[in-house]
Amino acid sequence: MGDKKKISMTVITLIIGFMTAIQFQTVNEPIIRDTRDTSQLREDLVKDKELYLSLVQEIRSNEERIEKYETERLESKEQVLKETLREFKGEAGLEKYEGPGIVINILPVSEELLLGETVEPISPYLLHALINELNRFGASEISIADQRWINISVIRDINGITKMDGFPLDRFPIEVKVAVDNMDTAEKLYNQMQVSDSAEEFFIQNFRLSFSTPQPIVSIPAYKDTIEIRNMELADTEKGG
């Protein structure tokens, strides 16, 4: 029992000594005080507020830039879509086209040369042959009797009347407008058509071709009918369509 009391007293003495040392250390540590006066505190507060306002303005500026960027990005997409749609319409013939070119008039030959023969309606074959020759010599766009010729256009005989896309070609002169890429091509087209086979073929059928000199601007009207899209369906978006 005596040993246990000695051990207990020793532990208690150590604890008391440790606590006394801590208290002594705490008392001896200097207390750091804010020695700034009121004016300095006010000045520091103003600086902190200025920094805060500067940060707020920078955040707002960045938000405005982001918003402007998003708006420009959306407008850019919309503009690209509009330009793409315009290009597609132009390629499909749904937009008016202007460029250098020539004008060809199809006329019946003079009565003196007919020798009592009557002028038959112009055949679809002659017009197809003329269009093929014009394309071979660099034609970009063509109109016949103010009707735009496009890839799906049809020229055929309906009840004895030649029609293009349902429009009758029975009034003379029939005006054929041809637009090309540049004036050099227009000059070449004019020279080649002067000695082309088409002129001879038309003359055999009692028609003659009259060519205008190359013009800087030939206006080709837009296709007037509705283009029907067949055998097409929406792509499956899950398959990357």
ABEGO torsion letter per residue (X at the ends): XAAAAAAAAAAAAAAAAAAAAAAAAAAABBBBBBABBAAAAAAAAAAAAAAAAAAAAAAAAAAAAAAAAAAAAAAAAAAAAAAAAAAAAAAAGABBBBBBEBBBBBBBBBAAAAGGBBBBBBBAAAAAAAAAAAAAAGBABBBBGGBBBBAABBBBBBGGBBBBGGBBBABOBBBBBBBBABAAAAAAAAAAAAABAAAAAAAAAGBBBBBBBBBABBBBBBBABBBBBBGBBBBBAAAGX
